[in-house]
Amino acid sequence: MSQFDSAESAVDVAKIISDADHWTKEDTAKFAKAASACIIDNKSVTAYEDNGEYTIPLPNAGYYLVVDATENNGVDKANSALILNVSGTTNVTPKRTKPTLTKQIKHNESDTWGDVGDNAIGDDVEFKITTTIPSDVSAYDKYTYTVRDQLSEGLTFNNNLTYKYYDASGNEITPVTVGPNTTVGVDDPSTADFKETFYVTFDIKELLKKYPNVDKIETLYSAKLNENANVVTGTLPNSKDNNPNTAYLTYSNNPQDTTGKEKGETPKVTVYDWTFSLVGNKVDEKGEPLAGAKFQLRNVHGDAIRLVKIADNVYRLEIGSEAGSVDYIETDATGKFTIKGIDDQTTYKLVETEAPAQYNRADPYEFKFDTTYDPANTLQSIRMLDGTDSGTSGSTVKIINQKGGSLPTTGGIGTQIFYGVGGAIVLGAGVLLIAKKRAKND
């Protein structure tokens, strides 16, 4: 027996669905869903917008079913239905019926989250995707949404997804079990124009049964900056010399859809990871290139950073332990070398361990890169800070060798040999002088 068997008019129906003791919001949602599928008069009306508010003129008082079907962009949309008793001017504020997505990258020096990060090749880069839960999904028999994430070629997914749930006050909900409410996949064939590195589907209705206070979900993971990473080497600004990571959300958006194929989607959000290069130029006092100089790139602890040669005079930082890696660079006749995959705001030291024949070694060069970005996250400037007030624009360092010899450090074996030979000469002169005096006296 239906609750509406005794109803003879729209007023009677309204009384039934207004009875809070016998009628739930789930009943209202189901009724609106059924009613919207059986609309008698589907004539369109004109809505007038003023400062974000819409006015819909209606011909007569009565009961109306208002279906919110689309957003202005035609993509980020969610259908919802309201039953209104209109006898005069009626104000309606729709509930949040669609989810949102934001994405951030962690800055490794400051431990803060933002749109731009920078790392050395071989670093693990942390990412965070935050999605909100719609305020009311009771009209849906099944409600899911899917986080879709695409890493660029220079980032390798570490396959280490974790999740955190929060309530509306921002308090983390613990403990949680992700379990059957979540499905993880790779490269969903239903999104041919977007090749996912991974996607995660959340069954929101099931999730809300277990955690009714959940308001947002954080999806966290990391990726390694690899040997294919784009490295800043050219003229600035150059927006191509970065490593993007893009994500967006698809979600159920029509309670009347029984196929699960109708989806809304959020705008795509991209964050960027940057890495840099050091260009060395080894010259003599006249500016001519010098071959045969050996250098090490060292960290703040004085340890040599191992490098992998990828082209003539071009090296990158080692990833893990790679076969064929070296801990020094030797210049050829060009005097030039490039080291790719250097982090900014990290202190390095370039140390000449062996100078060309007949030249003195240059002093160690300590430096770090300082960078700025515009609002579009494009690199605008790079300076090499080396202890001076302003540093040097760009990422090239000129290492000059002075010709000539220098005495070894006092106390060294070379000095001892020198003193030994010199002492023998002085002593010999003394013996000769005494011998001459004796001969003269005789």
VMD Tcl script that draws the C-alpha trace (Angstrom):
set ca {
  {0.00 0.00 0.00}
  {1.38 3.37 -1.01}
  {1.44 6.36 1.31}
  {-0.22 8.32 -1.49}
  {-3.30 6.09 -1.96}
  {-5.50 8.54 -0.04}
  {-4.08 11.62 -1.75}
  {-6.47 13.35 -4.14}
  {-4.54 16.56 -4.83}
  {-1.10 18.08 -4.81}
  {-1.94 19.58 -1.41}
  {-2.56 16.09 -0.01}
  {0.75 14.90 -1.43}
  {2.50 17.90 0.11}
  {1.02 17.08 3.54}
  {2.36 13.54 3.34}
  {5.88 14.52 2.40}
  {5.88 17.28 5.04}
  {5.11 14.84 7.89}
  {8.49 14.61 9.63}
  {7.35 11.69 11.78}
  {6.61 9.43 8.84}
  {8.58 10.93 5.96}
  {12.37 11.02 5.77}
  {14.68 13.02 3.53}
  {15.50 9.75 1.77}
  {11.79 9.38 0.96}
  {11.77 12.94 -0.38}
  {14.80 12.24 -2.54}
  {13.20 9.10 -3.98}
  {9.96 10.97 -4.63}
  {11.77 13.81 -6.39}
  {13.70 11.30 -8.45}
  {10.52 9.54 -9.54}
  {8.65 12.79 -10.15}
  {11.43 14.29 -12.25}
  {11.26 11.21 -14.49}
  {7.53 11.76 -15.03}
  {7.33 15.50 -15.58}
  {4.09 16.43 -17.33}
  {5.02 19.93 -18.36}
  {8.64 20.14 -19.46}
  {8.44 23.62 -20.93}
  {11.56 25.69 -20.44}
  {11.47 28.96 -18.55}
  {13.90 31.85 -18.53}
  {15.96 32.50 -15.41}
  {17.36 35.99 -14.80}
  {20.74 36.26 -13.10}
  {21.80 39.13 -10.83}
  {25.07 38.97 -8.89}
  {25.01 35.19 -8.62}
  {21.29 34.93 -7.77}
  {18.71 33.59 -10.23}
  {15.04 34.59 -10.48}
  {12.55 32.26 -12.23}
  {9.16 33.86 -13.01}
  {6.31 31.31 -12.78}
  {2.82 31.67 -14.33}
  {0.79 30.38 -11.37}
  {1.00 29.40 -7.73}
  {1.35 25.67 -7.16}
  {3.81 22.85 -6.65}
  {6.92 22.82 -8.79}
  {9.78 20.41 -9.20}
  {13.01 22.33 -9.86}
  {15.86 20.30 -11.34}
  {19.36 21.81 -11.24}
  {20.89 20.18 -14.31}
  {24.11 21.90 -15.33}
  {26.85 24.36 -14.45}
  {27.92 27.24 -16.66}
  {30.96 25.36 -17.93}
  {28.83 22.38 -19.00}
  {31.26 19.94 -17.40}
  {31.47 20.50 -13.65}
  {27.82 19.70 -13.07}
  {25.45 17.74 -10.81}
  {21.73 17.20 -11.13}
  {19.57 17.85 -8.07}
  {15.85 18.21 -7.50}
  {13.75 20.45 -5.21}
  {10.00 20.27 -4.59}
  {8.61 23.74 -3.93}
  {5.21 25.01 -2.85}
  {5.15 28.37 -4.59}
  {2.44 30.82 -3.50}
  {4.58 33.94 -3.61}
  {8.25 34.82 -3.77}
  {10.24 31.80 -2.59}
  {13.97 31.84 -1.85}
  {15.96 28.64 -2.32}
  {19.63 27.95 -1.51}
  {20.79 24.68 -3.12}
  {22.98 22.43 -1.03}
  {26.46 21.54 -2.18}
  {25.66 18.76 -4.61}
  {29.01 18.23 -6.29}
  {32.48 17.45 -4.97}
  {35.63 19.51 -5.45}
  {39.30 18.64 -5.96}
  {42.53 20.45 -5.12}
  {46.07 19.18 -5.68}
  {49.36 20.22 -4.06}
  {53.06 19.35 -4.10}
  {55.27 19.41 -1.01}
  {58.26 21.76 -1.00}
  {61.07 19.63 0.37}
  {63.01 22.43 2.09}
  {60.11 24.09 3.94}
  {57.73 21.11 4.34}
  {54.91 23.32 3.03}
  {52.32 22.43 0.38}
  {51.79 24.51 -2.76}
  {51.60 24.58 -6.56}
  {55.37 24.46 -7.22}
  {58.12 22.21 -5.92}
  {61.79 21.67 -6.73}
  {63.94 18.62 -6.22}
  {67.13 16.85 -7.17}
  {66.98 13.93 -9.57}
  {66.55 10.81 -7.44}
  {64.40 12.56 -4.81}
  {60.99 11.23 -3.77}
  {58.45 14.00 -4.39}
  {55.31 14.10 -2.20}
  {51.84 14.93 -3.57}
  {48.44 15.47 -1.94}
  {44.97 15.43 -3.53}
  {42.08 16.77 -1.42}
  {38.48 15.98 -2.43}
  {35.26 17.06 -0.70}
  {32.16 14.96 -0.08}
  {28.81 16.28 -1.43}
  {26.51 17.47 1.36}
  {23.65 15.16 0.36}
  {23.71 12.05 -1.84}
  {20.45 10.54 -0.54}
  {18.80 10.88 -3.97}
  {21.28 8.40 -5.45}
  {20.98 4.64 -5.30}
  {24.76 4.56 -5.82}
  {27.18 7.48 -5.66}
  {30.86 7.15 -6.55}
  {33.66 9.46 -7.51}
  {37.05 8.77 -9.04}
  {40.34 10.61 -8.52}
  {42.32 10.52 -11.78}
  {46.02 11.37 -11.70}
  {48.60 11.67 -14.48}
  {52.33 11.92 -13.81}
  {54.67 13.26 -16.48}
  {57.50 11.15 -17.91}
  {60.01 12.57 -15.43}
  {58.12 11.23 -12.40}
  {57.86 7.55 -11.44}
  {54.91 6.57 -9.23}
  {56.07 4.85 -6.02}
  {52.78 2.92 -5.73}
  {52.29 4.01 -2.11}
  {48.78 5.49 -1.90}
  {47.49 6.38 1.56}
  {44.29 8.15 2.63}
  {43.11 10.42 5.42}
  {39.49 11.29 6.26}
  {38.41 14.58 7.90}
  {35.16 15.92 9.33}
  {33.69 19.35 8.55}
  {35.73 20.94 11.37}
  {38.99 19.67 9.89}
  {39.54 16.97 12.52}
  {41.07 13.75 11.24}
  {38.84 10.70 11.63}
  {40.78 7.76 13.09}
  {41.09 4.88 12.83}
  {39.84 4.26 9.30}
  {39.80 1.23 7.04}
  {39.77 1.97 3.31}
  {38.92 -1.59 2.33}
  {36.02 -2.32 -0.03}
  {34.99 1.34 -0.35}
  {37.97 2.02 -2.63}
  {39.09 0.63 -5.99}
  {42.53 1.41 -7.48}
  {43.38 1.03 -11.16}
  {45.74 2.16 -13.93}
  {44.91 3.82 -17.28}
  {41.11 3.68 -17.31}
  {39.96 2.89 -20.89}
  {36.86 5.06 -20.39}
  {39.06 8.19 -20.42}
  {40.92 7.77 -23.70}
  {42.01 11.42 -23.78}
  {43.67 11.22 -20.34}
  {46.15 8.43 -19.62}
  {46.04 7.89 -15.87}
  {49.11 6.84 -13.95}
  {46.55 5.68 -11.40}
  {42.91 6.24 -10.51}
  {41.05 5.68 -7.23}
  {37.27 5.17 -7.10}
  {35.48 5.84 -3.80}
  {32.01 4.42 -3.09}
  {30.75 7.46 -1.20}
  {27.41 6.03 -0.05}
  {29.14 3.01 1.48}
  {31.83 5.24 2.94}
  {29.22 7.44 4.65}
  {27.63 4.39 6.24}
  {30.91 3.65 8.02}
  {32.01 7.25 8.59}
  {28.90 9.48 8.54}
  {30.87 12.59 9.53}
  {33.43 12.43 6.73}
  {33.58 15.72 4.82}
  {36.80 15.44 2.82}
  {39.39 12.87 1.79}
  {43.14 13.34 1.35}
  {44.86 11.01 -1.10}
  {48.63 11.05 -0.56}
  {51.50 9.43 -2.46}
  {55.02 10.08 -3.73}
  {56.87 9.77 -7.03}
  {60.58 9.67 -7.82}
  {62.11 12.38 -10.01}
  {63.80 10.18 -12.60}
  {66.35 10.28 -15.43}
  {63.71 11.54 -17.90}
  {63.00 14.68 -15.90}
  {62.96 18.01 -17.69}
  {65.86 20.10 -16.38}
  {66.21 23.88 -16.51}
  {69.08 24.65 -18.87}
  {67.82 27.24 -21.34}
  {66.80 30.87 -21.49}
  {64.21 31.96 -18.92}
  {61.32 31.94 -18.63}
  {60.71 28.55 -20.18}
  {57.56 26.82 -18.96}
  {58.52 23.56 -20.72}
  {61.47 22.88 -18.40}
  {59.31 21.44 -15.63}
  {57.69 18.18 -14.61}
  {53.89 18.51 -14.36}
  {51.44 16.35 -12.42}
  {47.73 16.70 -13.25}
  {44.62 15.42 -11.48}
  {40.86 15.78 -11.72}
  {37.71 14.12 -10.40}
  {34.81 12.39 -12.14}
  {31.64 11.77 -10.13}
  {28.01 10.62 -10.24}
  {25.86 13.59 -11.21}
  {22.38 12.35 -12.05}
  {20.15 10.48 -9.57}
  {17.98 9.26 -12.47}
  {20.90 7.56 -14.21}
  {20.82 3.81 -13.62}
  {23.74 3.01 -15.93}
  {26.45 4.81 -13.98}
  {27.71 6.33 -17.22}
  {26.59 9.93 -16.65}
  {29.45 11.71 -14.94}
  {30.40 15.21 -14.00}
  {34.02 16.23 -13.78}
  {35.98 18.92 -11.97}
  {38.47 21.19 -13.75}
  {41.95 19.68 -14.10}
  {44.53 20.90 -11.58}
  {48.28 20.80 -12.33}
  {51.29 21.22 -10.04}
  {54.91 21.44 -11.17}
  {58.26 20.10 -10.02}
  {61.45 21.81 -11.16}
  {65.08 20.71 -11.16}
  {68.17 22.62 -12.27}
  {71.63 22.29 -13.82}
  {75.09 23.61 -13.02}
  {77.26 24.65 -15.97}
  {81.00 24.78 -15.31}
  {83.55 26.61 -17.46}
  {87.21 25.83 -16.69}
  {89.65 28.49 -18.03}
  {93.13 29.90 -17.50}
  {94.05 33.50 -16.63}
  {93.48 34.54 -20.25}
  {90.04 32.90 -20.46}
  {91.24 29.98 -22.58}
  {89.63 26.58 -21.83}
  {91.62 24.08 -19.79}
  {91.57 20.30 -20.07}
  {92.58 17.84 -17.38}
  {90.93 19.43 -14.34}
  {89.05 17.05 -12.03}
  {86.05 18.13 -9.96}
  {83.72 16.67 -7.38}
  {80.23 17.91 -6.53}
  {79.84 17.55 -2.78}
  {76.93 17.91 -0.37}
  {76.86 20.03 2.78}
  {78.48 17.18 4.72}
  {81.45 17.08 2.35}
  {80.48 13.78 0.72}
  {81.00 13.40 -3.02}
  {77.73 13.10 -4.98}
  {77.88 10.30 -7.52}
  {77.07 11.17 -11.13}
  {76.10 9.36 -14.32}
  {77.51 10.49 -17.67}
  {74.70 10.93 -20.22}
  {76.60 12.73 -23.02}
  {79.97 14.31 -23.72}
  {80.67 16.66 -20.78}
  {77.10 16.19 -19.47}
  {76.27 14.37 -16.23}
  {73.24 13.91 -14.01}
  {72.82 12.93 -10.39}
  {72.76 9.20 -9.70}
  {69.44 7.51 -8.83}
  {70.01 4.93 -6.13}
  {73.11 2.89 -7.00}
  {73.67 2.86 -10.76}
  {76.29 0.91 -12.64}
  {78.93 3.11 -14.22}
  {78.43 6.08 -11.90}
  {81.46 8.21 -11.02}
  {82.38 10.56 -8.20}
  {84.35 13.08 -10.28}
  {84.33 14.97 -13.59}
  {87.37 15.59 -15.78}
  {87.33 18.45 -18.27}
  {88.27 17.95 -21.91}
  {89.67 20.52 -24.36}
  {86.46 22.57 -24.19}
  {86.84 23.12 -20.44}
  {83.06 22.87 -20.09}
  {80.80 20.49 -18.16}
  {77.15 20.34 -17.10}
  {75.63 18.63 -14.07}
  {71.86 18.08 -14.33}
  {69.28 17.42 -11.64}
  {70.33 19.84 -8.90}
  {67.87 21.04 -6.26}
  {67.45 24.72 -5.41}
  {67.83 26.09 -1.86}
  {70.27 23.24 -1.21}
  {73.91 24.02 -0.49}
  {76.48 22.30 -2.71}
  {80.25 22.61 -3.04}
  {82.20 22.25 -6.31}
  {85.71 21.09 -5.42}
  {88.65 20.91 -7.81}
  {90.52 17.80 -6.70}
  {93.22 17.90 -9.38}
  {94.43 20.85 -11.46}
  {95.86 20.66 -15.00}
  {99.65 20.29 -15.17}
  {101.54 23.50 -14.26}
  {98.41 25.10 -12.71}
  {97.29 25.60 -9.12}
  {93.98 24.21 -7.91}
  {91.13 26.69 -7.59}
  {89.46 27.23 -4.23}
  {86.29 25.20 -3.52}
  {83.13 26.96 -4.72}
  {80.10 26.78 -2.39}
  {76.72 27.72 -3.88}
  {72.96 27.23 -3.93}
  {70.27 28.27 -6.40}
  {67.56 30.79 -5.56}
  {64.49 30.90 -7.84}
  {61.30 32.92 -8.36}
  {58.03 32.00 -10.13}
  {55.13 33.98 -11.56}
  {51.44 33.36 -10.68}
  {51.22 30.87 -13.58}
  {54.00 28.81 -11.90}
  {56.51 29.60 -14.66}
  {60.13 30.05 -13.59}
  {61.06 33.73 -13.87}
  {64.57 33.97 -12.45}
  {67.42 31.90 -11.09}
  {70.40 33.17 -9.12}
  {73.48 31.35 -7.91}
  {74.07 32.40 -4.30}
  {77.74 32.12 -3.43}
  {78.16 34.24 -0.32}
  {77.97 37.60 -2.10}
  {75.12 40.01 -1.36}
  {73.25 39.52 -4.61}
  {74.68 36.33 -6.05}
  {75.07 35.69 -9.77}
  {72.25 35.56 -12.29}
  {71.99 32.23 -14.08}
  {73.53 28.86 -13.29}
  {77.02 29.04 -14.85}
  {80.25 29.25 -12.87}
  {83.66 30.15 -14.32}
  {86.60 28.43 -12.59}
  {89.93 30.16 -13.25}
  {93.29 28.44 -12.72}
  {96.44 30.45 -12.00}
  {99.63 29.19 -13.61}
  {102.67 28.47 -11.42}
  {103.71 26.35 -8.46}
  {102.99 26.67 -4.78}
  {104.77 25.09 -1.82}
  {103.04 22.19 -0.15}
  {101.52 22.78 3.25}
  {104.07 23.26 6.08}
  {104.90 19.96 7.73}
  {104.18 17.93 4.62}
  {106.55 15.34 3.27}
  {107.60 17.59 0.39}
  {108.60 20.35 2.80}
  {110.56 17.90 4.92}
  {112.48 16.70 1.86}
  {113.18 20.31 0.87}
  {114.44 21.16 4.35}
  {116.60 18.01 4.39}
  {118.32 18.85 1.11}
  {118.79 22.49 2.11}
  {120.27 21.46 5.45}
  {122.76 19.20 3.72}
  {123.89 22.05 1.50}
  {124.40 24.39 4.46}
  {126.18 21.71 6.43}
  {128.43 20.93 3.45}
  {129.33 24.59 3.13}
  {130.27 24.64 6.80}
  {132.54 21.64 6.45}
  {134.18 23.19 3.39}
  {134.75 26.47 5.22}
  {136.36 24.76 8.22}
  {138.54 22.66 5.93}
  {139.75 25.77 4.12}
  {140.61 27.51 7.39}
  {142.60 24.54 8.58}
  {144.48 24.38 5.30}
  {145.33 28.05 5.53}
  {146.57 27.76 9.09}
  {148.73 24.85 8.15}
}
mol new
graphics top color blue
foreach p $ca { graphics top sphere $p radius 0.5 }
foreach p [lrange $ca 0 end-1] q [lrange $ca 1 end] { graphics top cylinder $p $q radius 0.2 }
display resetview
